[in-house]
Structure formats: C-alpha cells, structure tokens
Amino acid sequence: MNQSTFKSRDFFLKACCFEASLILVALILGGIAGINPFAKLFFSEAAILYGIIGTAPMIVLFHLAELRQQEAFQKIRRLLLETLGPSLHRRHWADLLMLAAIAGLSEEILFRGLIQPWLEAVLGMRAGLVGCNVLFGLAHAVTPLYTFLAFLIGIYLSLSMDYGVERNLLTPVVIHALYDFWAFWALIKTYRLNRTKREFGDKP
C-alpha cells in the first residue's frame, strides 16, 4: 500500500467514524433532554419514495450551483475539490455510498431527530425549525455562502420530514444520503478529470 492509498483509506475510515459518532452524541444529549432521537424513524415505503423523489430538486440545484461563475460559488467548488478530491478519488462507488449513508443517518438523527424536537418543545414549532437549521448551517460553515446554502437545505430536509400522514425521519435520511452520494460522485469525477488533464498537459 503506497502512501497516497494509505492516506485515502485513513481519511475514509476517520470520516465514517466521525459521522457515526454523531449518533452517540445524539443518544447522550437525548438522554439528558428526555428525547429519543429515533422516535420518529420508522420504515415506510411512502417515506422512501418521498425521499427518492425529494432528492431530485437538490441534485438539480447542485449542478446549477456548479455552473455559477461567481467567485463565492467557485470558492466552494475549489475547497470541496481540494479537500475531498485527494482523499476520496481512489474510493470505490460503494465506499462513497457507505459514507453518504452514514452521514445521512447520523446527521439527521442528531439535527432532526433530536435538536429540532428539543427546540420545538422549548421555543415552538417555527422557532425550532429555524433554530435547528441555523445550527445545521453553522455545522457546515465552510464559507459564508456554503453556510447559508446548508441552512436552506436544512429547512428543506426538516419540511420533508413532515411530508405525509405523520412525521417520519426516514424521508430526510434518504434525501440526505442520496444527495451526499451524488455530490461525492460528481466531485470525484471532476477531480479525476482535472487530474487526467494535468497529467496529459505535463507530457512533452
């Protein structure tokens, strides 16, 4: 195993462990608050279908954002390519799916399974919705624009949780996981393409 492969594997394992640890954080905080973060997570074919359909608008917005030429959008793109590209471009698509699934589940358990109902109980439904996603945005504070976009995405995920007969955390989990997988795959494809162009460009 060469050094770059080792670094890629090390980053992948650390990323999976960090994301999974958020579930433990949710359980500990849930024990303090008297809230079960898994209370609204249950299997439903309708919730899965809503999640799959609900991913489409986010994918469209992702690619529209990629096409934007403003410096704020380009800065996000460069940062993601520079941080995720070198670490994940050697990973199989199944690894990317695994990481996306872990991130989707753990972050939704923490933010919309615990923090949102906690804030709703204290501050009311609307303030709980906004407060949860302000924290969600701050947790993704890569740049000011990225923070704001994460806030908007968080609002969308929270609203999707209540789409249907009753609240179900499975819908935002599916949306979050599928979107992350698509974003990972798109970024890695771009990174590989840019790397290939550089390699051919360096040849005499």
N, C-alpha and C positions, 0 to 999 in steps of 0.2 A: 504494500500500500504506500503510494507516494504521499508527499506532504500535503498537496492540494486536495487529494482524495480524503485524507485523514481529517483535514480542516472542514471539508464539506460534511463528512459524517458526524463530526463533533458538533458542528453548528446545528445540524438537523436534530440530533438527539437532545441537545440543550433546548432547542426551540420547542420540541414536543413535551419535554419535561416541564418547562416553564409554563406553557399553556395548560397542561394538565394540572399543575399545582394550583391554578386559579379555582378549580373545583374544591380543593381542600380549603382554600381561603373562604369560599362561599359557604361551605359547611360550618366552619368555625364561626364566621360572622353570623350565619343563620342561627346557630345555637345561642349566640348572645342575644340576637333580636327576637328569638322565638319564631323564626320563619323557616319553613322547609323549602330550600331553593328548587327542589324537584317536584314540588306540589302540583304545578301546572304543566308538567311534562308527561305526556302520555301518548301512546300510539294511536294514530288516526290516519286512515288513508286520505281523507279530505285535507288534513293538515299537511301531509307530504305533497299532495297535488298543489295546494296553495303555495307551498314553499318553492316547488319547481317553477311554477308559473311566475311567482313573485321575484324569482332571480333574474328573469329576462330584462326588466327595466333597468336593473342595476348594471347588468353587463353592457347594455346599450350606452348608459351614462359613462361607464368606464372607458369605452372606446371613443366616445365623444370627447371626454377629457383628455385622452391621449392625443387627439388631433388638434387640441388647442395650442396655439403658438405663444400665448402669453408666458412671460418668464415665470410667474408663480406656478403654472401647471408644468412647465418644463423642469423646474427645480424639483418638484415632487417626483417626476419621472426619472430624473438623474439619480436622485437619492435612493429610490427603490431599486433601480438597476445596479447601483454601486454597492448597496448593502445586501440585497437578496441574490443578485446575479451570480457573483463569485461563489456564494455558499450553497446555492441550490441548483445550479445549472447541470451538475452531474447526477442529480437525483432522478430516479425513475418516476413516471407519472403517478404510480401507485403511492410512492412516498409523499408526493405533493398532496395527493388526495387524503392520505392519513393525517398529515399536518393540518390541512384545511378542516378536516372533520373534528380533530381535537380542539382546534382554535374555535370553530363554530360552536361546539358544545360547551366548552369551558367558559368562553366569554359570555354566551347567552345565559348560562346558569348563574354567573356572577352578577351581570348587569340587569338582565330582565327577569331572572328567576329570584334574585334576592334584593338588589338595590332598588329596583323600580317599585315592587310592592311595599318595601320598607318605607320609602319616601312617600308613597301614596297613602300609607296608613298614618303618617305623621303630618304631611302637608296637603294632602288631597290628590285627586287623580291627575289634574293638569300639571300641578307643580311637580308631582312625582315623575310624570312623563318627561318634562323638561329637565329637571334636576338629574335624573338618571343619565340622560344623553349628553348633558354638559360634562358629566364625569366620563362618559364613554368617549367623547371628543378629546378631552384632556389626556385620556389614556393612550390616544393615538396622535399625540402632539408632535408630529414630525416637522411640520411647518404650520404657520397660521392658517393658510388655506386648507391644508390637509385636516387640521383640527376642526374647522368649520364643516368640511365635507363629511367627516366622520360623525359629527353631531347630526347632520341631516340624515345620513344613513341610519344612525341610531334611532331617530324618530320614526323612520320608515319601518325598521325592524320591530320597534315597540308596537306600532299600529298594526303590523301584520299579525302580531300575537293575538289580537282581539278580533281578527277576521274569521268569522264562523259563528257557530252556535255558542261556543264558550271559549274562554281564553285557553290557548294551548301554546306552550313554549316550543313545541316541535316545529312550528312553521318558521319562526326566525332562525332556529338552529339550522334547518335545511337551507334557507336562503343564504345565511352567513357562510356555511360550509361550501356550498356550491359556488358562491361568488368568490370566496378566497381561492378555491381551486382554479377557477377560470383566470383570476388575476395572476396567480403564481405561474400558471402555464403560459399565459400571454407574455409576461415579463421575461420568463426564461427563454421563450422562443426569440424574443427581441434581443436578449443578451447574447444568445448563441449566434444569431445572425450578425450582430455587430462584431462579435469576436472573429467570426469567419472572414468578414470583410477586412478587418485589421490584419489578419494573418496573410491573406492574399495580397493586401496592399503593401505589406512589408517585403514581399518576394520581389527580387530584381526582374 
